[in-house]
């Protein structure tokens, strides 16, 4: 099972994305801030992350990305929001999809599958 850390300040989005990822066989790890994300992953130190999805407008995002790049160099990072040329370590940028749009959910999950290297479920 692939592990995906979601860092976003919108709880509705976190639940929406978490449910979509669970349906596809992924293990989402939700956090509302970069500090919460680091705290969560420090309590689960043996969990290798496959993808970090982060709201680029949150305070502390550059430090969060740098922290995980030091500990998990292979980690892919998807930033949500307007593209910032100063934010280092991001593999892909995406807009935050509308949570009431099923086609947006399907497209977003497709992008997650591509970035994380395939299906969430073990074969």
N, CA, C and O atoms as a MOPAC input file, in Angstrom:
PM7 MOZYME 1SCF
protein

 N      0.84300 1    -1.17400 1     0.00000 1
 C      0.00000 1     0.00000 1     0.00000 1
 C      0.89100 1     1.24100 1     0.00000 1
 O      1.84300 1     1.33400 1     0.77500 1
 N      0.57600 1     2.17400 1    -0.86200 1
 C      1.36200 1     3.40300 1    -0.94800 1
 C      0.83800 1     4.43600 1     0.04300 1
 O     -0.36800 1     4.55900 1     0.25700 1
 N      1.76600 1     5.17300 1     0.64300 1
 C      1.45000 1     6.16700 1     1.67000 1
 C      1.53300 1     7.56800 1     1.10100 1
 O      2.52200 1     7.94900 1     0.47600 1
 N      0.46800 1     8.32900 1     1.33100 1
 C      0.39800 1     9.69200 1     0.82000 1
 C      0.07900 1    10.63700 1     1.96800 1
 O     -0.94100 1    10.49500 1     2.64300 1
 N      0.95900 1    11.59900 1     2.17700 1
 C      0.75700 1    12.62500 1     3.20100 1
 C      0.06300 1    13.81500 1     2.54600 1
 O      0.56000 1    14.38600 1     1.57600 1
 N     -1.09900 1    14.17800 1     3.09800 1
 C     -1.88000 1    15.31800 1     2.59900 1
 C     -1.76300 1    16.42900 1     3.62900 1
 O     -2.14500 1    16.24900 1     4.78500 1
 N     -1.23700 1    17.57900 1     3.21600 1
 C     -1.09800 1    18.71700 1     4.12400 1
 C     -1.89800 1    19.87000 1     3.52900 1
 O     -1.50100 1    20.47900 1     2.53500 1
 N     -3.02000 1    20.15100 1     4.15400 1
 C     -3.92700 1    21.18800 1     3.63900 1
 C     -4.71600 1    21.74900 1     4.80600 1
 O     -5.02200 1    21.02400 1     5.75300 1
 N     -5.04400 1    23.01500 1     4.75400 1
 C     -5.78400 1    23.64600 1     5.83900 1
 C     -7.29900 1    23.52800 1     5.67000 1
 O     -8.04300 1    23.99700 1     6.53200 1
 N     -7.77900 1    22.91200 1     4.57700 1
 C     -9.20500 1    22.73300 1     4.33700 1
 C     -9.57300 1    21.28500 1     4.68700 1
 O     -9.26400 1    20.36100 1     3.93400 1
 N    -10.23300 1    21.09900 1     5.83400 1
 C    -10.58800 1    19.75400 1     6.28000 1
 C    -11.51900 1    19.04500 1     5.30100 1
 O    -11.41700 1    17.83200 1     5.11900 1
 N    -12.42400 1    19.79000 1     4.67000 1
 C    -13.31200 1    19.19300 1     3.67500 1
 C    -12.51900 1    18.58000 1     2.53700 1
 O    -12.82200 1    17.47600 1     2.08500 1
 N    -11.49600 1    19.30000 1     2.07000 1
 C    -10.64400 1    18.77700 1     1.00100 1
 C     -9.86900 1    17.55200 1     1.47400 1
 O     -9.75600 1    16.56900 1     0.74200 1
 N     -9.33700 1    17.60300 1     2.68800 1
 C     -8.58200 1    16.47000 1     3.22500 1
 C     -9.45800 1    15.21200 1     3.26200 1
 O     -9.02800 1    14.14000 1     2.83600 1
 N    -10.69200 1    15.35000 1     3.77700 1
 C    -11.58700 1    14.19300 1     3.85000 1
 C    -11.97600 1    13.70200 1     2.46200 1
 O    -12.01100 1    12.49600 1     2.21600 1
 N    -12.26900 1    14.63300 1     1.55300 1
 C    -12.64400 1    14.28500 1     0.17800 1
 C    -11.51600 1    13.50000 1    -0.50100 1
 O    -11.74600 1    12.43500 1    -1.07400 1
 N    -10.30900 1    14.03700 1    -0.43000 1
 C     -9.17100 1    13.37600 1    -1.06700 1
 C     -8.82200 1    12.06900 1    -0.35600 1
 O     -8.52800 1    11.06900 1    -1.01000 1
 N     -8.85300 1    12.07100 1     0.96100 1
 C     -8.56100 1    10.85200 1     1.71100 1
 C     -9.50100 1     9.71200 1     1.33600 1
 O     -9.06100 1     8.57600 1     1.15800 1
 N    -10.79800 1    10.01000 1     1.21600 1
 C    -11.77600 1     8.98100 1     0.83400 1
 C    -11.50000 1     8.47200 1    -0.57800 1
 O    -11.55900 1     7.26700 1    -0.82600 1
 N    -11.19900 1     9.37700 1    -1.49700 1
 C    -10.90600 1     8.97300 1    -2.87500 1
 C     -9.65800 1     8.09600 1    -2.92700 1
 O     -9.61600 1     7.12500 1    -3.68300 1
 N     -8.65600 1     8.42300 1    -2.14100 1
 C     -7.41800 1     7.64000 1    -2.13000 1
 C     -7.62800 1     6.26400 1    -1.49100 1
 O     -7.09000 1     5.26700 1    -1.97500 1
 N     -8.39700 1     6.20700 1    -0.42000 1
 C     -8.70400 1     4.91700 1     0.21300 1
 C     -9.43000 1     4.01400 1    -0.77900 1
 O     -9.13600 1     2.82200 1    -0.86300 1
 N    -10.37800 1     4.57600 1    -1.52900 1
 C    -11.11700 1     3.80000 1    -2.53700 1
 C    -10.19300 1     3.18500 1    -3.58000 1
 O    -10.51300 1     2.15300 1    -4.16900 1
 N     -9.04700 1     3.82100 1    -3.80700 1
 C     -8.08500 1     3.33600 1    -4.80200 1
 C     -6.96500 1     2.50100 1    -4.18100 1
 O     -6.04300 1     2.07800 1    -4.87800 1
 N     -7.04600 1     2.26600 1    -2.87500 1
 C     -6.06700 1     1.40300 1    -2.22000 1
 C     -4.85700 1     2.10800 1    -1.63800 1
 O     -3.87100 1     1.45800 1    -1.29100 1
 N     -4.91600 1     3.42200 1    -1.52600 1
 C     -3.81100 1     4.17700 1    -0.93000 1
 C     -4.06900 1     4.37700 1     0.56200 1
 O     -5.20500 1     4.26900 1     1.02400 1
 N     -3.00900 1     4.66900 1     1.30600 1
 C     -3.12000 1     5.01800 1     2.71400 1
 C     -2.84700 1     6.51300 1     2.85900 1
 O     -1.69400 1     6.93900 1     2.79900 1
 N     -3.90400 1     7.31900 1     3.05100 1
 C     -3.67000 1     8.74600 1     3.25200 1
 C     -3.30700 1     9.05200 1     4.70200 1
 O     -3.80100 1     8.41300 1     5.63200 1
 N     -2.44400 1    10.03100 1     4.87100 1
 C     -2.04400 1    10.52500 1     6.18900 1
 C     -2.35900 1    12.01600 1     6.19500 1
 O     -1.61800 1    12.79300 1     5.59400 1
 N     -3.45700 1    12.44800 1     6.86900 1
 C     -3.86800 1    13.85200 1     6.82900 1
 C     -3.19500 1    14.71800 1     7.89000 1
 O     -2.95200 1    14.28400 1     9.01600 1
 N     -2.90500 1    15.94900 1     7.49600 1
 C     -2.37500 1    16.94600 1     8.42700 1
 C     -2.87900 1    18.31800 1     7.99100 1
 O     -3.01500 1    18.58700 1     6.79700 1
 N     -3.15300 1    19.17300 1     8.95400 1
 C     -3.69600 1    20.50600 1     8.64900 1
 C     -2.62400 1    21.59000 1     8.53800 1
 O     -2.92300 1    22.72500 1     8.16700 1
 N     -1.38000 1    21.24300 1     8.85700 1
 C     -0.30600 1    22.22500 1     8.77400 1
 C      1.02000 1    21.47900 1     8.61500 1
 O      1.09900 1    20.28300 1     8.89600 1
 N      2.05500 1    22.17800 1     8.16700 1
 C      3.37100 1    21.54400 1     8.10900 1
 C      3.83700 1    21.02200 1     9.46700 1
 O      4.43500 1    19.94800 1     9.54000 1
 N      3.57400 1    21.76400 1    10.53800 1
 C      3.98300 1    21.31100 1    11.87500 1
 C      3.25400 1    20.02000 1    12.24900 1
 O      3.85800 1    19.10500 1    12.80700 1
 N      1.93800 1    19.94500 1    11.93800 1
 C      1.18300 1    18.71200 1    12.19700 1
 C      1.74400 1    17.55500 1    11.38700 1
 O      1.82000 1    16.43000 1    11.88200 1
 N      2.13800 1    17.81900 1    10.14800 1
 C      2.67200 1    16.76400 1     9.27000 1
 C      3.96400 1    16.18800 1     9.83800 1
 O      4.14300 1    14.97100 1     9.86900 1
 N      4.86100 1    17.05900 1    10.28500 1
 C      6.12700 1    16.58000 1    10.85100 1
 C      5.87600 1    15.80800 1    12.13800 1
 O      6.49400 1    14.76900 1    12.36900 1
 N      4.97800 1    16.30400 1    12.97100 1
 C      4.63900 1    15.61900 1    14.21500 1
 C      4.05000 1    14.23900 1    13.93400 1
 O      4.42400 1    13.25900 1    14.57900 1
 N      3.13900 1    14.16100 1    12.98000 1
 C      2.51500 1    12.89000 1    12.61200 1
 C      3.55500 1    11.88900 1    12.12200 1
 O      3.55900 1    10.73700 1    12.55400 1
 N      4.42200 1    12.31300 1    11.23700 1
 C      5.40700 1    11.40100 1    10.67300 1
 C      6.49900 1    11.03800 1    11.67300 1
 O      7.11800 1     9.98100 1    11.55000 1
 N      6.74600 1    11.89500 1    12.65800 1
 C      7.70100 1    11.54100 1    13.71500 1
 C      7.13300 1    10.44600 1    14.60900 1
 O      7.88700 1     9.65300 1    15.17400 1
 N      5.80700 1    10.39600 1    14.74100 1
 C      5.16800 1     9.31700 1    15.50900 1
 C      5.10500 1     8.02100 1    14.71000 1
 O      4.88000 1     6.95500 1    15.28200 1
 N      5.29900 1     8.09800 1    13.40000 1
 C      5.26600 1     6.93400 1    12.50700 1
 C      6.56900 1     6.87800 1    11.70400 1
 O      6.52500 1     6.92400 1    10.47500 1
 N      7.72600 1     6.78000 1    12.36600 1
 C      9.00000 1     6.92800 1    11.65800 1
 C      9.30400 1     5.83900 1    10.63400 1
 O     10.15100 1     6.04400 1     9.76400 1
 N      8.64800 1     4.70200 1    10.71100 1
 C      8.94200 1     3.62200 1     9.77600 1
 C      8.05000 1     3.64900 1     8.53600 1
 O      8.16300 1     2.77900 1     7.67200 1
 N      7.17200 1     4.63500 1     8.44600 1
 C      6.27500 1     4.75300 1     7.29700 1
 C      7.01600 1     5.48100 1     6.17000 1
 O      7.30600 1     6.67100 1     6.29400 1
 N      7.32500 1     4.78100 1     5.07700 1
 C      7.93400 1     5.48100 1     3.93700 1
 C      6.83900 1     6.16300 1     3.12300 1
 O      5.85800 1     5.52700 1     2.73900 1
 N      7.00600 1     7.42700 1     2.86800 1
 C      6.02400 1     8.16000 1     2.07300 1
 C      6.33000 1     8.00500 1     0.58900 1
 O      7.49000 1     8.00300 1     0.17700 1
 N      5.27400 1     7.87400 1    -0.20500 1
 C      5.40900 1     7.79500 1    -1.65300 1
 C      5.11100 1     9.13400 1    -2.31600 1
 O      5.63300 1     9.43900 1    -3.38800 1
 N      4.25900 1     9.93400 1    -1.65900 1
 C      3.85300 1    11.21600 1    -2.23600 1
 C      3.45500 1    12.16800 1    -1.12400 1
 O      2.79700 1    11.77900 1    -0.15900 1
 N      3.86100 1    13.41000 1    -1.27000 1
 C      3.44300 1    14.50300 1    -0.39400 1
 C      2.58700 1    15.43800 1    -1.22900 1
 O      3.04000 1    15.96500 1    -2.24500 1
 N      1.34300 1    15.64400 1    -0.79800 1
 C      0.44800 1    16.61100 1    -1.44200 1
 C      0.28500 1    17.75400 1    -0.45700 1
 O     -0.17200 1    17.55100 1     0.66800 1
 N      0.65900 1    18.95900 1    -0.87800 1
 C      0.71500 1    20.07200 1     0.06500 1
 C      0.12700 1    21.35000 1    -0.53600 1
 O      0.33100 1    21.65400 1    -1.71200 1
 N     -0.60400 1    22.08900 1     0.29700 1
 C     -1.11800 1    23.40200 1    -0.07200 1
 C      0.06000 1    24.36800 1    -0.04000 1
 O      0.63400 1    24.62600 1     1.01800 1
 N      0.41200 1    24.89400 1    -1.19900 1
 C      1.61900 1    25.72600 1    -1.30200 1
 C      1.51400 1    27.05300 1    -0.55600 1
 O      2.52600 1    27.71300 1    -0.32000 1
 N      0.29500 1    27.44900 1    -0.18400 1
 C      0.14100 1    28.73900 1     0.48800 1
 C      0.29700 1    28.65600 1     2.00500 1
 O      0.24500 1    29.68200 1     2.68300 1
 N      0.48600 1    27.46400 1     2.54400 1
 C      0.64000 1    27.33300 1     3.99200 1
 C      2.01800 1    27.80500 1     4.44100 1
 O      3.02100 1    27.59300 1     3.75900 1
 N      2.04000 1    28.44000 1     5.58600 1
 C      3.31000 1    28.86700 1     6.18300 1
 C      4.10800 1    27.63600 1     6.58500 1
 O      3.56700 1    26.71900 1     7.20300 1
 N      5.38200 1    27.61100 1     6.24000 1
 C      6.25400 1    26.51700 1     6.61800 1
 C      6.39500 1    25.42500 1     5.56800 1
 O      7.07400 1    24.42700 1     5.80700 1
 N      5.76200 1    25.59500 1     4.40600 1
 C      5.83900 1    24.57400 1     3.35600 1
 C      7.26800 1    24.37200 1     2.84200 1
 O      7.68100 1    23.22300 1     2.68400 1
 N      8.03600 1    25.42000 1     2.57600 1
 C      9.41300 1    25.18200 1     2.10500 1
 C     10.22900 1    24.33500 1     3.08800 1
 O     10.98200 1    23.45100 1     2.68000 1
 N     10.07100 1    24.61400 1     4.37900 1
 C     10.80100 1    23.85600 1     5.39600 1
 C     10.29800 1    22.40300 1     5.46500 1
 O     11.08300 1    21.47800 1     5.67300 1
 N      8.98600 1    22.21900 1     5.28800 1
 C      8.41100 1    20.86900 1     5.28900 1
 C      8.98300 1    20.03900 1     4.14400 1
 O      9.41300 1    18.90300 1     4.34300 1
 N      8.98300 1    20.61300 1     2.95500 1
 C      9.51700 1    19.90200 1     1.79200 1
 C     10.99900 1    19.58100 1     2.00700 1
 O     11.44200 1    18.46600 1     1.73200 1
 N     11.75600 1    20.55400 1     2.49500 1
 C     13.18500 1    20.33000 1     2.74200 1
 C     13.39700 1    19.23000 1     3.77900 1
 O     14.29700 1    18.40300 1     3.63000 1
 N     12.58100 1    19.21500 1     4.82000 1
 C     12.68400 1    18.18300 1     5.86100 1
 C     12.50300 1    16.78900 1     5.26300 1
 O     13.30800 1    15.89200 1     5.51300 1
 N     11.45100 1    16.61400 1     4.47800 1
 C     11.19500 1    15.28900 1     3.91500 1
 C     12.18800 1    14.93200 1     2.81200 1
 O     12.48100 1    13.75400 1     2.61100 1
 N     12.70200 1    15.91200 1     2.10400 1
 C     13.72800 1    15.62900 1     1.09400 1
 C     15.01000 1    15.11300 1     1.75900 1
 O     15.70700 1    14.27000 1     1.19400 1
 N     15.31600 1    15.61900 1     2.95600 1
 C     16.50700 1    15.14000 1     3.67300 1
 C     16.32600 1    13.69700 1     4.14800 1
 O     17.27700 1    12.91400 1     4.13300 1
 N     15.12100 1    13.34700 1     4.56500 1
 C     14.89200 1    12.02500 1     5.14000 1
 C     14.41000 1    10.99400 1     4.12600 1
 O     14.60600 1     9.79400 1     4.32300 1
 N     13.78300 1    11.44700 1     3.04600 1
 C     13.24700 1    10.54200 1     2.02300 1
 C     13.47400 1    11.17100 1     0.64700 1
 O     12.56700 1    11.75900 1     0.05600 1
 N     14.67600 1    11.03600 1     0.16500 1
 C     15.08000 1    11.72200 1    -1.07200 1
 C     14.23400 1    11.34700 1    -2.28700 1
 O     14.10000 1    12.15000 1    -3.21000 1
 N     13.66000 1    10.14200 1    -2.30300 1
 C     12.87500 1     9.69000 1    -3.45000 1
 C     11.45200 1    10.24300 1    -3.44400 1
 O     10.72000 1    10.05700 1    -4.41700 1
 N     11.05000 1    10.91000 1    -2.38200 1
 C      9.68100 1    11.39100 1    -2.22600 1
 C      9.28400 1    12.33800 1    -3.35200 1
 O     10.02300 1    13.26100 1    -3.69400 1
 N      8.11000 1    12.09400 1    -3.92100 1
 C      7.53000 1    12.99400 1    -4.92400 1
 C      6.66700 1    14.01200 1    -4.18100 1
 O      6.02800 1    13.68900 1    -3.18000 1
 N      6.66100 1    15.25200 1    -4.68900 1
 C      5.90400 1    16.33200 1    -4.05700 1
 C      4.98800 1    16.98500 1    -5.07400 1
 O      5.43000 1    17.42500 1    -6.13500 1
 N      3.69200 1    17.04300 1    -4.73600 1
 C      2.71300 1    17.77300 1    -5.53500 1
 C      2.25400 1    18.97900 1    -4.72300 1
 O      1.73400 1    18.83000 1    -3.61700 1
 N      2.44800 1    20.16500 1    -5.27500 1
 C      2.00700 1    21.38700 1    -4.61500 1
 C      0.68000 1    21.82600 1    -5.22700 1
 O      0.49100 1    21.76200 1    -6.44100 1
 N     -0.22900 1    22.26900 1    -4.37200 1
 C     -1.52900 1    22.75900 1    -4.81800 1
 C     -1.56900 1    24.26300 1    -4.66300 1
 O     -1.13800 1    24.80900 1    -3.64800 1
 N     -2.08900 1    24.92400 1    -5.67700 1
 C     -2.19400 1    26.37100 1    -5.62800 1
 C     -1.40100 1    26.99800 1    -6.75000 1
 O     -0.86800 1    26.29700 1    -7.61000 1
 N     -1.31900 1    28.32500 1    -6.74500 1
 C     -0.55600 1    29.01100 1    -7.79700 1
 C      0.92000 1    28.65900 1    -7.72700 1
 O      1.50000 1    28.57600 1    -6.64400 1
 N      1.51800 1    28.45300 1    -8.88300 1
 C      2.92500 1    28.05200 1    -8.95000 1
 C      3.83000 1    29.18900 1    -8.46500 1
 O      3.70800 1    30.33800 1    -8.88900 1
 N      4.74000 1    28.82200 1    -7.56100 1
 C      5.70000 1    29.78000 1    -7.01400 1
 C      7.08800 1    29.32600 1    -7.42700 1
 O      7.52500 1    28.23500 1    -7.05800 1
 N      7.76900 1    30.14500 1    -8.17800 1
 C      9.09800 1    29.77500 1    -8.65900 1
 C     10.10100 1    29.62200 1    -7.51200 1
 O     11.12800 1    28.96200 1    -7.67000 1
 N      9.81100 1    30.22500 1    -6.36800 1
 C     10.74500 1    30.16800 1    -5.24900 1
 C     10.59200 1    28.90800 1    -4.40400 1
 O     11.43800 1    28.63700 1    -3.55200 1
 N      9.52700 1    28.13300 1    -4.62300 1
 C      9.31400 1    26.91900 1    -3.83300 1
 C     10.08900 1    25.76900 1    -4.46000 1
 O      9.75400 1    25.30600 1    -5.55000 1
 N     11.12000 1    25.31300 1    -3.76800 1
 C     12.02100 1    24.27600 1    -4.26700 1
 C     11.52700 1    22.88200 1    -3.89000 1
 O     10.83500 1    22.70900 1    -2.88700 1
 N     11.89100 1    21.88800 1    -4.70600 1
 C     11.61600 1    20.49800 1    -4.37400 1
 C     10.27500 1    19.97900 1    -4.81000 1
 O      9.88400 1    18.88200 1    -4.41300 1
 N      9.54600 1    20.74100 1    -5.62600 1
 C      8.21600 1    20.33400 1    -6.08600 1
 C      8.34400 1    19.62800 1    -7.43600 1
 O      8.98200 1    20.14100 1    -8.35600 1
 N      7.73000 1    18.44500 1    -7.54400 1
 C      7.74500 1    17.69600 1    -8.80000 1
 C      6.61400 1    18.10300 1    -9.73300 1
 O      6.76500 1    18.04200 1   -10.95300 1
 N      5.48300 1    18.51800 1    -9.17200 1
 C      4.32400 1    18.88200 1    -9.99500 1
 C      3.45800 1    19.89300 1    -9.25700 1
 O      3.38200 1    19.90400 1    -8.02900 1
 N      2.81700 1    20.73300 1   -10.04000 1
 C      1.87000 1    21.72500 1    -9.51200 1
 C      0.48700 1    21.35300 1   -10.00900 1
 O      0.33800 1    20.86000 1   -11.12800 1
 N     -0.51700 1    21.58300 1    -9.19300 1
 C     -1.88700 1    21.30600 1    -9.57200 1
 C     -2.78500 1    22.29800 1    -8.85800 1
 O     -2.41300 1    22.86800 1    -7.83200 1
 N     -3.95600 1    22.49400 1    -9.40600 1
 C     -4.93100 1    23.32400 1    -8.69500 1
 C     -5.66600 1    22.42900 1    -7.70800 1
 O     -5.72900 1    21.21600 1    -7.90300 1
 N     -6.21600 1    23.00800 1    -6.66100 1
 C     -7.02700 1    22.23100 1    -5.73200 1
 C     -8.35500 1    21.97100 1    -6.41500 1
 O     -9.06300 1    22.91700 1    -6.76000 1
 N     -8.71200 1    20.70300 1    -6.62200 1
 C     -9.94800 1    20.40600 1    -7.34400 1
 C    -11.18500 1    20.72900 1    -6.51400 1
 O    -11.13400 1    20.73900 1    -5.28400 1
 N    -12.29100 1    20.99300 1    -7.19700 1
 C    -13.56600 1    21.20500 1    -6.52100 1
 C    -14.06100 1    19.88700 1    -5.95400 1
 O    -14.11500 1    18.88500 1    -6.66800 1
 N    -14.42200 1    19.87700 1    -4.68300 1
 C    -14.77600 1    18.61600 1    -4.04300 1
 C    -16.15600 1    18.11300 1    -4.44400 1
 O    -16.51200 1    16.98700 1    -4.09400 1
 N    -16.93900 1    18.89900 1    -5.15900 1
 C    -18.25400 1    18.43100 1    -5.59900 1
 C    -18.22700 1    17.93700 1    -7.04900 1
 O    -19.26400 1    17.57000 1    -7.60100 1
 N    -17.06700 1    17.93000 1    -7.64700 1
 C    -16.92300 1    17.56300 1    -9.05600 1
 C    -16.31400 1    16.16900 1    -9.19100 1
 O    -15.12200 1    15.98200 1    -8.94800 1
 N    -17.14900 1    15.17700 1    -9.58500 1
 C    -16.66300 1    13.79900 1    -9.70800 1
 C    -15.58600 1    13.64800 1   -10.77000 1
 O    -14.65800 1    12.85700 1   -10.59900 1
 N    -15.69500 1    14.39700 1   -11.86600 1
 C    -14.66600 1    14.28800 1   -12.90600 1
 C    -13.33800 1    14.84800 1   -12.39400 1
 O    -12.27300 1    14.35500 1   -12.76600 1
 N    -13.39800 1    15.86900 1   -11.54700 1
 C    -12.17200 1    16.41600 1   -10.94600 1
 C    -11.53600 1    15.37500 1   -10.02700 1
 O    -10.31200 1    15.25400 1    -9.97600 1
 N    -12.36400 1    14.62700 1    -9.30600 1
 C    -11.84700 1    13.58300 1    -8.41400 1
 C    -11.12800 1    12.51500 1    -9.23000 1
 O    -10.02000 1    12.10600 1    -8.88300 1
 N    -11.75300 1    12.06900 1   -10.30300 1
 C    -11.14400 1    11.04200 1   -11.15500 1
 C     -9.81800 1    11.51600 1   -11.73900 1
 O     -8.84200 1    10.76600 1   -11.76200 1
 N     -9.78400 1    12.75100 1   -12.20600 1
 C     -8.56400 1    13.30300 1   -12.78600 1
 C     -7.47800 1    13.44000 1   -11.72200 1
 O     -6.31400 1    13.13200 1   -11.98100 1
 N     -7.84600 1    13.89500 1   -10.54500 1
 C     -6.87500 1    14.07600 1    -9.47800 1
 C     -6.28600 1    12.73100 1    -9.06300 1
 O     -5.07600 1    12.62500 1    -8.86300 1
 N     -7.12100 1    11.70600 1    -8.93100 1
 C     -6.63600 1    10.36900 1    -8.57900 1
 C     -5.72800 1     9.83000 1    -9.68200 1
 O     -4.74100 1     9.15300 1    -9.39300 1
 N     -6.04800 1    10.12200 1   -10.93400 1
 C     -5.19600 1     9.69800 1   -12.04700 1
 C     -3.80700 1    10.31800 1   -11.90900 1
 O     -2.80100 1     9.63600 1   -12.10400 1
 N     -3.74700 1    11.59400 1   -11.57600 1
 C     -2.46500 1    12.28200 1   -11.39900 1
 C     -1.69600 1    11.67900 1   -10.21500 1
 O     -0.48200 1    11.48400 1   -10.29200 1
 N     -2.40300 1    11.38900 1    -9.13500 1
 C     -1.76500 1    10.76500 1    -7.96500 1
 C     -1.17900 1     9.41000 1    -8.34700 1
 O     -0.04800 1     9.10300 1    -7.97200 1
 N     -1.92800 1     8.60000 1    -9.08400 1
 C     -1.42800 1     7.29000 1    -9.52200 1
 C     -0.15400 1     7.45400 1   -10.33900 1
 O      0.81600 1     6.72200 1   -10.14700 1
 N     -0.16700 1     8.41400 1   -11.24300 1
 C      1.00500 1     8.64400 1   -12.09000 1
 C      2.21000 1     9.05800 1   -11.24400 1
 O      3.30800 1     8.52900 1   -11.41600 1
 N      1.99500 1    10.00800 1   -10.33000 1
 C      3.10800 1    10.51200 1    -9.52400 1
 C      3.64400 1     9.49000 1    -8.53300 1
 O      4.84100 1     9.46800 1    -8.24800 1
 N      2.76000 1     8.64300 1    -8.00700 1
 C      3.19900 1     7.70000 1    -6.98000 1
 C      3.68300 1     6.37600 1    -7.58000 1
 O      4.07500 1     5.46300 1    -6.85300 1
 N      3.65100 1     6.28400 1    -8.89100 1
 C      4.18400 1     5.09700 1    -9.54200 1
 C      3.18900 1     3.97500 1    -9.74000 1
 O      3.59100 1     2.82100 1    -9.89200 1
 N      1.90800 1     4.27800 1    -9.74400 1
 C      0.92000 1     3.23600 1   -10.05400 1
 C     -0.12800 1     3.05400 1    -9.00400 1
 O     -0.38700 1     3.94100 1    -8.18900 1
 N     -0.73400 1     1.88300 1    -9.03300 1
 C     -1.85000 1     1.54400 1    -8.16400 1
 C     -1.45700 1     1.59100 1    -6.69100 1
 O     -0.30300 1     1.36100 1    -6.32900 1
 N     -2.44100 1     1.89200 1    -5.85500 1
 C     -2.21500 1     1.89400 1    -4.42400 1
 C     -2.25000 1     0.50800 1    -3.82600 1
 O     -1.56500 1     0.23200 1    -2.84100 1
 N     -3.05100 1    -0.37300 1    -4.42300 1
 C     -3.18800 1    -1.74000 1    -3.90300 1
 C     -2.02600 1    -2.59700 1    -4.34700 1
 O     -1.49600 1    -2.43600 1    -5.44700 1
 N     -1.63600 1    -3.51300 1    -3.47500 1
 C     -0.59900 1    -4.47400 1    -3.83700 1
 C     -1.17500 1    -5.45400 1    -4.84000 1
 O     -2.34500 1    -5.82600 1    -4.75400 1
 N     -0.35600 1    -5.87000 1    -5.78800 1
 C     -0.81700 1    -6.77800 1    -6.83400 1
 C     -0.95000 1    -8.19100 1    -6.32100 1
 O     -1.32900 1    -9.08800 1    -7.07400 1

